[in-house]
Every structure is written in C-alpha cells, then in structure tokens.
Amino acid sequence: MTVSALNPMRFFPYTPRPHQERAVELAASVFANGGVGLLSADCGVGKTIAVLSGYLAARWDNEQSRLFIVTRTHSQTRVFESELGVLRETSPDLTATTLVSRARMCPLRGQIDSMSNTGFMHACSQMIRTGQCTYFWNMYKRSNGRPTIRESAEEILSSILNRGVVTRETAERATNEDDMCPYEVLKWSARRSRVIIGPYSYLFKNRVRAATLGFLDVDLHDLDIIVDEAHNLPSHVLDSETARLSGPDLIWLRQNRESIVATVGLSWMADAIDFLWESMMLALDRMGRSSERALDKWEIAPRFVTAAQLEQALAVSRPDPSDPDAVSAAETPVDRLVDFLFAALRATDSDDWHITLRTRPAFRDESDVMRSEITIRPFNAAALASPVLRGARSALLMSGTLRPTEHYARLLGVVGAATIELASPYPRGTRLILIDRVFSTKYDERTPTLWRMIAERVSTALRAVPANKSALVAFPSYAVMREVLSYGIDCGFRERLVESPNSRLETLVEAIQTGPQAIFCVYGGKFSEGVDLVEAGSSLIDLIVGVGVPFVPPTDYQVAFQAWLDRKFGRGSGYYFASTIPSLRKVTQLIGRLRRSPSDWGVVVLIDRRFLKHLHVLGDDIASDMWPFSTAEEMRDAIQQFLEMKGAGVL
C-alpha cells in the first residue's frame, strides 16, 4: 500500500513541526508494507507522536494488529504513555498497557524474606501453589484444576482498559479495594491491548522473548515493533547475551555442589562446576603479571553438557520459565552458572564470541581466585537482533542519534531497511558550537600543563555565559575530571556539583531546583544522560562543555571486537564502528540537551581538536553551528559576540 493511499496524517493530533510529516510518512510506510525502518530525528522533531500516528494510520483498521514498544528508561516510557493518552482522545478504542516486573508490583514484596529477585520469584511461586497468596487467589478461582480468572477481575480489566493507558499505578489503584494481584491484572491487560510497552529485554534477550510472546499469546511474525533510543540496541543485545562467572561464584558452587545436585536432581552439574574450577585455576597459573587473558572456548565449555540438559537446569532453577521476569533473573551463583553454560554452548558453534579471564586489583590479602571473573561476550549484534527485527511483521527503530543510519543498518543486520535522517527543527543561529583546534586529551599529550590550560578554558566559558541556567561540563573519565578540577574552576556564579561513581540522580534533581549549577560529570554517566533536565518544556541548560573525546578504552575484548569487525566489514571498519561512532554519539546526545524547545538557545564548547576530524559523524546540523578557536580569549570573544547578537535580536 502506498503512503498517499492511507493518509498517514489521519491520526496526527497536533500542528506538524518542521520535518515531522516525513517521520509520520516513514512510520506509516514501514507499518503498512512490513519490513524494517530506521528513523534518526534530532531533538524537537517529535518522534514519538510521529511514529505512533504512522502506526495507527497503517494498522488501525486491522483489529488483530499488535504493537510492542521497547524502551530503556522510565522517562522514555512516560513519553509514550502521554502521547498514547492524547491519541485516545480521538480514538477511545485504542488500548495500551505498560509492563512492569512482578517484583516491583507485589503487595507482599516487603514481607517475603529474600535477598534477590530470584528468591522472591521462588517464594511467590510457592505461596501461589500453597494458596497462601490471597492477592492471587482473589483474582483467580480453580476450574478443572487450573486457575480461571474471576468475574470481578474481568470487570476491573474492562474498566481500566476503557479508561486510558494501563500503567503500574492504574493497576495498583484498581486492585487495591479488592486485594487482587496488580501484576496479574497488568499481565491480562497487556494480553488484551493493541499497544504494549516494555523493556528491551522482553524482546531482545533470547529466552525472555519466548516467555514474553507466550504470555501475550502472540507470534513474533504477527507483531509490529518500535525500538526507542535504538542507537543503544547493538550494545544492548551484546550485553544481554553476555555471561559472567566469578571466582567467588565458583568457590560457593564447589562448597555447595552436593546440596545443589540434591536440590535440582542433576548430577552433571557437579562435574560442570569441577570443570570450570579447574579451567580457572589453570588459566590463572598462566596469566603471570597480566590482569586479562583471552581463553579458548573449549576451556570454558564442558563437552559433556548438552542443550537439553541446560533447558532442564533452567526449568528447575527458575521458578516459572514461562514468566519473562523469572527467566531473566540471574542473581544467584546457580543462576549465573546455568546462564554461563548456555553462553559457553553457543560460543562453541561460532567464532562470534570472546572469552576472557580478568582479575581486578587485590584488596589486602585477597587470593587470585577471589578477584577473578570469566566473561563470555558476543561480537555479532546482527546475529542477535536481526532475527527479531526481520522476524517481526515490521520494526521501526528510532533515535535522535541513529546516524549514520547505514552504519546501524549494517551493524544490526538490516541492510536495505528504509531510512531517513531529519535535522533539528529549531531556529538556526540559536546555538554556538566552539571547537578547540589546539588541545587534545590523547593519552600521550596528557601533562599537568594540559590540565591547567583546559581548566582555564572551562573557567572562561563558565564566566562568559551568564548564569541564567545551569551548565554541564563532561569528561571522558573520572580521572581526567579530577586532574582538571585540581587546578580550580571559576563556576561563574553557579553552584558547583561534581558527579562521583556513587552519585544519585536525586542529588542532581534537587540541586538544580535550587538554582543554576555547574555540573561536572562524565560522558554517558548518570548526570549527563540519566535525567531529562527540562522544566515547562524548556531546557535547564544553556552551556555545555565537552572535555576530550570519550573513546572506548582498548580492553582485550575491544581490540578483539575491532578485529572481528575488520574481518566482517573491511579493514578500518573495526575502529570506526566499535569506537568512533559510539564515542561521538555520547557527545551528540550531550549536545542535544542544550535545546528542548524552539525558544532555547545556548553555547557548546568542545575541547579537543579531534572533533574536527569527525564532523561527518556529528552531523551536518552540528557542523553548521560550529566555529573553531585557538585561545581562551578567542573563545570568550566568540561567546560574547553570540550573546550580543542574541541581545540585539539578530538570532
């Protein structure tokens, strides 16, 4: 079906912004015709309502259609819930549910003595089987030996589905009076909804996906998918299938192997534990002074363990293999052992996996084994993501930083997908991006003089931009941040707030509400990406300073990953795909925080000459606002000229 034939703007509820119609048209085309689409649209385009409207234009008349939206964060989920609520005003039959884990919703969570979610799931399952969970049995009755939903629960489901988007809060309020299980209500609501919102893992973690589709009673090939913040998908699928087993895990498993075998009834697990223990000891003996060593796949994959045995181990170690939360939980040594053996078995079938033994620095008199960990991590994101994206009826991947789209299409195994890259709709001239063409934080150029000069540039920027709003100053690492801050920074009438590895987002939120802050943080950290710094639709930031390029450290895995990408995509592809693009994406995301509405304006200062080599990755929109500088005085003068033009109404 052509886009014009289905009127893609049929459900769009607002006056379109610049470029927004093109986003709606792409979504409508992908969902109408099937296949995969990639949408890279800068902040301000209005991606969420565009793709939802496109979906409804293409699929509304098919009452059997189901849309699954995967998100990474709570704030992203809230945006979808809000826009779905707007769409329901003109399409009240649109039903939608956000999935939340059982552990987060259980009214008895505080009463079940458990140190992990796995333990909670076991306790929950036991209470249901023995009839102790009144919340569950207030919702169900036994019929022919099986739980059947009660009429009172049916009434609750009908009521909440008709009232709006069903969220955790909706389910908890609706079940409070009748003391029913809010998770079960949410699960049934999802089964009856046209639109379901859930975390990435529900579709992109191998065994979790089967459980998710099972309880939703839907086949993957009948499902339409939206992937939000899709620039994270390659790393997510690699992370989700990574398995780790530590020395302390193996010590505990060896000490308790007899009771483990007695509990699960699988004698081969004791042999697998002994095999892995011996492998770790031999590998540690060969490490010498090194803290990291690559292992052969057969060093960690016991040949006597089969896929059928592992499925049996999963069934007995997890309380309910049909529940996505139960399948995804891996919080005990036994859970991690089973996941590790699954990954080891998969690693024996291809060369797309990397196995390393790493030891962290010793604390006091720790033994080598106590500070050791074996990691099995895949290389091939396409092999993990493509079966889902191409196996679904259609899939639309969206992000503000999904460029170059052809890079992500190759990396995710969807070459030939429909793609579009849309620039920011915000007025030209409302942003000045200054790039230092002298200094670099390259390792071989790091000296006390460099840190002092960078501190001077940061102070100059903070003094030059009036403290009307807060400023973000990002560094590639905490170590670099400490070096620069040691020379003293003039925050320009802003309060100073420094991120640490243990910082809480609440600290940032509370501080920024008291007045302008100079926020010192790391690229990709909690303070730079963890919370949307917006009030009444406008950004709370008017100055961003990026110190250095946050290139990925050259770990053993990173080096091997780059070599694998070189073999797959051609010489030179490895560093570009594995380091350059992910690193610069963190910078473009940081820059995107400057403007969240057409009235926002501000200054960005990037202190590293290497940014000038990668303008094509940063994008034309950023390059068009860019001005290089050589001295702190030149930077200050450019900022003052920009502010004067703004004050004169030129901008």
N, C-alpha and C positions, 0 to 999 in steps of 0.2 A: 504494500500500500504506500502511495506517495504521501509526503508530509502535507502537501496542499489539500489532498483529498480528505484528510481527517481533521483539519483545522486545529493546529497544535495549541493555539491560544484560547481554546474553548473554555478551559477551566481556570485560566490565569486570573487572579483576583485583584491585581494592582495595575497601576500605570507602569508599563515596562520601562526599565532603566536602559541606558545605552548598552548594547550587546546582549541584553537579556533574552530577546526574542530568538537569537541564534542558539542560545543554550537550550531554550524550550524546544526548538525545532530538532536539535540533535537528539535530545532525550526522546521526543515523540517518534523520531525515525527509528532509533535503536529498539524501543519497546514495541513498535508496530511490526517491524520486519525481523526481529530477532538478531542475534549476534552480539558483538561487544563494541562499546563506545568509550572513548576517553575524553573527558572534558577538563581542560585546565583553564580556570577563570579566576582572574585576580580578585582580591577582596573588594567588595562593593558591587559586583555583578549581580549577586542574588542567586547563587547556585541552587540553594535548597528548594525554594519555591519553584524555580525553573524546572528542575528535574521531576519534581512531584507533579506539576501541572502537565508536563510532557507525558508522564506515565498515564495519568488519568485520560488525557486526550486519546492515547493509543489503546488503552486497555479497559476503560470504564464499561464499555458495552459487553465485555466478556465477564460475566459474574463469577466465573471459576478462576479468574486470574488471581495470583498471589504475588505480592511484592515483599521481599525481605531486604531491609536496610541494615547494613552493618556499620557501626560507629566505634570509635576508640575511646571517647570520653563522655562523661555525664553531660557536659555542656553542649557537645555536639548533638546528643540525643534530645536535649531540651529544645534545640532549634527545630528539629524535625517535628517534635510533638506540637510546638507552637504553630508551625505552618500547616500541619495537618488539621489543627483546630480551625484555622482560617478557612481551609478548603471545605470543611464540614458545614460551614455556614451556608454554602450554596449547594452542597452535596451531602445532606444529612445521613444518607445511607452508607457513607464511607466509614468503615470500621477499622480501627487501628489499635495495636497493643504493643507496649514496650516490655520486653522480657527482662526479668531480674532474677538473680540466683535464689534458690530455696533458702540458703543460709542467711541471706540478708533480710528475708521476709518472715521467717518463722517466729511466731509469737512466743515460742518456748526456747528461743536460742540462748537466752541468758541462763536458763535453768538446766540445760544439758551440759554436763561437765565434760568438755572436750578441748584438747589443745590444738586441733586442726579442723579444717572443713571436712576432711575425710572422716575423722572421728565423729563429727556432727552428722554426716550423712549416714554412717553406720547406726548411730543412736536413733536418728529419725526413722530409718527403715525398721529398726527393732521395735520402736514404740508403735508404729503403724501396724506391724504384724501382730503384736500382742494386744492391740486395742487400747493402748494407753494414751494415744494421741486423740483427744476428743475433738480437736480442731479438724483433723482429717475426717473422722467418722461423723462429725456433724454435717459434713458435705456429702459423704457417700453413705450408701446402705449396701448390704450384701444381697446379691441376687445370683442364685445358682453358684454360690461360692466366689463370686467376683464382685469388686466394688462397682456400684452403679450410682451415678450422680442423682441426688435428691431433687425433688421438685422445687424446694425452696432455693436451692443453689441455682437451678435453671432460671428462676425469676431474677436472682441477683445478676446473673450473666446477661440476660436480656436487657436489664435496666442499665447496666454500666456501658454496654456496647452501644446502646441507643443515645447515651448522654454525651459521649465525647471520646477522646483518645484515652485508652485504659492504661494507666500508669501504676507504679507501685503504690502511690498514695491513694489512687482511686480504689484499688483492690483492698487495701487495708481499711479504708473508711467503710466500704460496702460490706465487709465481713465482720466488722467489729461487734455489731449488735448481736449477730447470730453465732459468734465464736466459731467461724469457719476458717479453714486454712487459706490465707490470701494468696499463697503461691499456687495452689491448685486452681483457684479462681483465675489467676493471671494466665496459667497454662491453658485452661479451657478457653479463655477469652482469645488467646493467640490462635488457637486452632480454628476459631470462627471469624477471624479478622481477615480483611483483604490485605492489610499492611501490617507487617511485623517488624519491630526494631530490636536489634540485639547486638552483642559484641562480636568482633571479628571471629573469635574462636568458634562461635556456633556454626560457621560455615567453612572456615579455613583451617581448622585443626582436624586431622584425618578422622579419628574415631568419634570426636564430638559431633561432627557433621552428621554422621549416620544416626546418632541418637536424637539430634535436633529434628531432622527430617521425619524420623519415626514418630515423635510425639506430636509434630504438627500435622502428620498424616498427609504429606505432600512429597512428590518425587522431584528431584533436582531439575529434571528437564522440563517440568511444568512451572518452574519458579523464575520470576524476574528479580534481579538483584541490583541494588545501588550500593556502591562501596564509597563511603565518605572518607575524606582525607586519604585518598588512595595512594599518595606518594609513600605512605607507610607500609603498603601491602607487601612489597618484596621482602623487606626486613622482618615484617611480622610473620610471614609464612616460614621463613628460615628460623626465627626464634621459636615459633610454636612447635616445630618438629625437632628442636634441639633437646638432647637428653644429657643429664649430668649425674654422675655418681661420685660422691666424695669419699675420702679416706675414712672420716668418722661414720659415714653410712655403712661402709664395708665392715668396720670394726663392730658396729652394732649388729649387723646382719650375721656375722660369724658367731658372735656371742649368743645370739638368739635363734640360730638356724634350726635347732631341734624343735623349739616351740613353734616356729614359723611353719615347718613341714607338718607338724601335728595339727596346726590350725587350718591350713589350706589343703592338706592332703596331697601335696605334690612333692614327691621325694627328689625329683630332679633339681628343685630349687637349691637344695643344699650343695649339689655338685656345681651349679652355676655360681653360687657365692664363692666356693673354694677356687674355682677357675679364675674369677675376676680378682680375687685377693692375690693369687699367685702372679697374675699378669701385672698388677700394680706394683708388687714388690720387685719383680724383675725389671720393670721399666724404671723404677726409682733408682735401682742399683746402677743403671746405665746412663742416668742423667748427668752425673758428675756435678759441676757447678752451675749448670743451666737451670733455669726456672721453668722451662717449657720444652716439651719434646713431642714430636709427631709420632703417632703409633700406627701400625698396620691394622687394618680392620679385623684380621683374624686373631690379633692379640686380645681383642675385647669381645669377640663373637664366639661363644661356645658352640661347636658344630653339632652337639647333641640336642640342642634346643630347637624345637620346631614352631612354626606359626600357630599350629593347632594347640600346642601346649601353652603358648603365651596367651591365646584367647581364653583358655581355661583359667589361667592365672588371673587374668583381668576380671573374669566373671566372679571369682571367689574373693578377690582382694578389694574390689569396689562394690559398694552396697547395692547399686542398681545400674548396670551397664546401659540401660535404656534411657537414663537421665543424663542430659548433657553436663550438668554440674558434677555428677558423680564420676563420669568418665574423665572429665578434665582435671579433677583433683589429683595432685601428686605431691602429697605433703608428708608422707612417712617414708622411711627407708625402703619398706616393701613396695610402696607405690613407685618410688623412683627406680627401684631395681627392675620392675616389670616394664616401665617406660624405657629404661636404658636398653633392656634386652630386645624390645621391639625395634628401637632405632638401630641397634647393632645388626639385627637380622636384615633390615632394609639396606644398611650400608654394605652388606656382602653382595648385594645384587647389582651395584653400580660403583663407578668411581666418582660419584657426585657428592661424596660425604668426606668430612675431615675429622680425624680423631686426634686429640691432644691430651697429654697429661701435663698439668700445670701445678706448681707449688707456689704458695704465697710466702712472703717473708715470715720468718719464725718469730713467735712471741714467747719470750723467755726460753724455756727448755722444751718446746714442742718437738715431737718427733716428725720426721718427714711425712709419714702417712697421715698424721693429723692435719696437715696443711696442704694436702694434695686433692686434686679433683680430675676426673677423666670426663671430657666433653666430646660428644658426638654431634656435629653440626653439619647440615646440608649446605651445598653450594647452589643448587638448581632451583631457584624460585619458580621458574616456569613450570617445572615438573609438578610442583605442589599447587600452584594457583590456576594454571591453565585448565586442568580437568574440571574445576569448579566453574570458572568463567565461561568456558566453551560448553560445559555440560549443562548449564542452566539454559532456560529458554532465551534469556537475554541478560546482559550485565552492563551497567553503566558505572564507570569509575570516574570520580570527580575529586578535584582538589584545587586550591589556589596556587599550588606549586607543582603541578604534574607536567612540568616541562623540562626537557624536550619530550613531547608525548611519544615520539618514535623510540626514545630510549626505554620508556616504561613498557611500551608495547613489546619490544624485543625481550626485555628482562622478564616479563610475565607470560611470555609465550602466546601473545595475541596479535602477532604481526598481521596487518591487513584490517585491523579494527578501525571504525570510524573515529576520527579525531578532530578536535578543534581547540585552539588556544585563543583566549579572549583577554584583552588588556583591561586595565582598570578603567572604570567609567568616571573616576574622579577628575576634577578640572586640572588641566595642565598648569604647571607653574606653582602648584601648592606644596611642592616637595623639592628640597635641595639635597642632592646626594654628593657628598665630597669624598674623594678617594685619594689617599696618601700615595704619592708616586716615589717616595724616598725610602721609607722604612718597611721592614718585613719582620715577622716573628719566626722566620725559618730557624730551625734549631742551631745551625752553625753561625747565625748572626746574633744570637742572644747574649747580651752583655749588660752589665749594670748601666752603662751609658744609654743603651736602647730603652731599658725600662724607665729611666729618668726622662728621656725625650718623649716617650709615649705618655707618661704621667702628665707632662707639660701640655701635650695636645689634648688630652682628655679634660684637664682643668680649663684650658682655653675654650673648648666647646661648651662646657657647663657654665662658664661665666658669660659667654657671648649670647646664649639663648636665654631670654628672661624666664624666671622660674614660675611661669603661669601654670605649667603642668609638670608631671614627673618625667624623669629621664631614665632610659635603660642603657647600661654600659655592659656589653657582653665580652667574655674572654673565652679562648679555646679550652682552658683548663683552670682549675682552682690554683694550681701552682703559678701559672702566668699572672692570674689576678692578684695573688699575694705579692709577687715581685713588683708589679706596677703600683699597687696600693702602698707599698712600703715607702715610696717616695713622696707620699702625701698628695691628696687630691682636693682642690678647691671645688666644692659642690655648687657654688653659685646660689646661695640662699635656699638650697634644698636640704632636707634631712638626708643623712647617709644611711643606706640599708644594704648590708652585704649578705649575699647568699652563702650558705655552707651546705655540705652534703646532707646534713640533718635538718635543714630548714623546712618549715611547714608553710604551705600556701596561705594558711590563715594569717600568718605573720605579715605577708605582703599585702593581703587584702585589708587588714586592719590598719597598717601603716599608711597606705595610700589614701585612705579615707580621712586621715588627719591633716593632709596637706601634701604639697609636692615633695617627691623623694628622688634622690639619686640612687638608683637601684643597680648595684654591682652584682653581676650574675655570670653564669656560663651559658654558652650556646647550647640549645636543646635541653636546658635544665628546667627545674620547676618554675623559677621566676620568669624565665624568658618565654616559656610555652605553656606552662601549667594552668594559667587562668587568663581569661579574656579581660584585659584592662580597659573596660568600656563603661561609660555612665551616660544614660539617656541617649544611647545610640552613638555617642562620640568617644573618640579615643582619649584616654587619660595621659597619653604620652605625646610630647612634641619634640623630643630629642632622642635619637638612638645613636650610640657609638659602638661600632664593632671593632674590637682589637684582634687582629690576626684572622687567619682563615682556619676554621675548626676541622682540619684534615684528620682522618681516622688514623690512630696510632698503628704502626706496622707490626702487629702481632703475628704470630706464626699462622693463625687462621687467615688474617687479612692478606698476607703475602701469598698463601696458597689459593685463596679466593681470586685474587687478581690473576694469577697464573691460569686458573681454570677458565676465567672469562676471556683471557687472551686466546686460549685454545678454542673456545666456543665461538667468539665473535671477531677474532682477528687481533693481531699484535697491536698493543696500545690501548685496547678496549678495557683491559682489566683495571688500570688506574683510573681511567675516566669514569667507568661505571661504578666501581666499588669505593672510590674515594672522592673524586672531584664533584660529581653530581650530588651525592648525599651531603657532602660538607657545605656546598654552596646553597643547597636547599635550606639548611638551617639559617643561613644568612637572609635569604629571601623571605622566609617566614618571619624572621625578626623584623625586617623592614616593613612587612605587611601590617605590623601592629601600629604603625605611625598614623595611618588614616583609616578610620572606620565609618566615616560619613563624608558627604561632599563638602562639608564646612571645615573639616580637619585640615591642618597644614603642619609642616614641621621640617626638621633637618636630620639628615643621616650622615654620620662621619664614619668612613671605613678606613682603618689604619693598617694598611698592608698593600704594597704595590702589586701583589699577586692578583688582587681583584681585577686589575686592568687586563690581565690575560684571559679572564673568564667572563667577559661581558656577555658573550653569546649564551652562556648558561644562566646568568642572572636575568636575561630577557631584555627585549627592546624597550619595555616600559621603564625599567630602571635605568638603562643606558641613556635614555632621552633626558633624564633629570640629573645626569652625572657631570661633575666638574672636578678635574684633578687639581691637587695642590701640592706644594713642596715644603712650606714652612708653616709654623703655627700662626704667624702673622697673616699669611696669605689665606689660611683657613678662616681666621677671625674676620678678615675684611669681607670675604665671600658671604659669611653668615650675616654680617651687618648690612651688606647691600641687599641681600634677600629680605631681611626684616624691613628695611626701608621701602622696598618695592611693595611689600605687603601693606605697610602702613599707608602708603600713598594710593593704595587701591589698584595698583598695577597687576597684582596677582589675581 
